[in-house]
Amino acid sequence: MATVKTGDEAVHLTPTERRLVTCPVSNAGRIVSHTELMDAMSSGDRNVSIGNLRSCISRLRNKIELDPALPAVIITHHRQGYSFSEKGEARWFPELGG
């Protein structure tokens, strides 16, 4: 299990959550497609559905967003994918790279 800091608080991420969040973090400001994210989640071990991706994004938002109902870190781009806020725009997790 990986840990990231959100301010003074340590947040534990599952291996799947870490793989998922590392992809948009390393591509901050760019929309990462659903396919790219599902590939990152699966790490080649299994097929991941769009439903699995959405569930994992929801769990991540509950862990790292100040207000998961109004996300500022993980941004949804309808029918395209997700992006991770640029460094100056929201919380940033340097330990994830990016």
N, C-alpha and C positions, 0 to 999 in steps of 0.2 A: 504494500500500500504506500502510495506517495503522499507527501504532505506539501502544501503550498501555504503561504501566509497571505491573509487578507487583512491588512493593517497589522494589528497586534495578535490576531487570532490565527491559529493553525487549523487548516482544513485538510482532512484526509480524503484522498482520491483513490478510487479503485484503479487497478491497472488499465481497465478499459477506459475509464474516465480520463486518466492521464494521457493515454494514446490519443483519445479524441480531442482533448483540449490542446495538446501540443501542436497539432496540425494547424489550427487557425492562429495560434500564438506565433508560430514561426512564419505565418503569412499575414501578419497584422495589417489591417486596412484593405485586404483583398478578399473578395468573396471566394470561399472554399466550397466547391460543389458537394452536393449530397453524396455523390459517388466517391469522391476523394475522402470524405469523412467516414463513410461506411468502410472503405478499405483500411483506413487508419484504425478504426475500431476493431476490425476483425483480426488484424495482424496476420492475415493469411491463414488463420486456423479454421474459420467458419464463415458462412454467409451471414450478413447482417441485413435486416430489413429497414425500410424507412421508419417503421414504427419503433424499432429498437433505437435508432438514431434519435428520434424525437424524445423518447423516454429518457435517454441518457443526457440529452441537452437539458431537459427539464430538471433532472437531478443535479446537474452541474450548476444550473442557474440558482437552484435553492441553496447550494453550498457557497457560491462565490458572488452572487449579485447582492447589492444593498437592498434592492426591491425586485425580487424575481418577476413580479407582475409588470414591471417597467424596466426591462433589461437594458443595461448600459455597457455591459462587457461582451456578452455573446449576442450578436445582432442577427435577427432572422431576415433573410432576403427571399421573399415569397417565390417559390418554384425555382430558386437558384441555389441556395445553400445558406451558409452562415459566415459571418465575419467576426473577428475579434477586434475590439476597439484599439486604436493606435495608442501608443504609450501615454501621451498627454491627456487623453480623453477619458480614461477610466482606470480602475485599479489595474496594476500590472504585476505579472508574476515572473520575475527575472529567472527564477530557478527552472522555469520551463523552457528557457531559451527564446530568443527573439529580441 
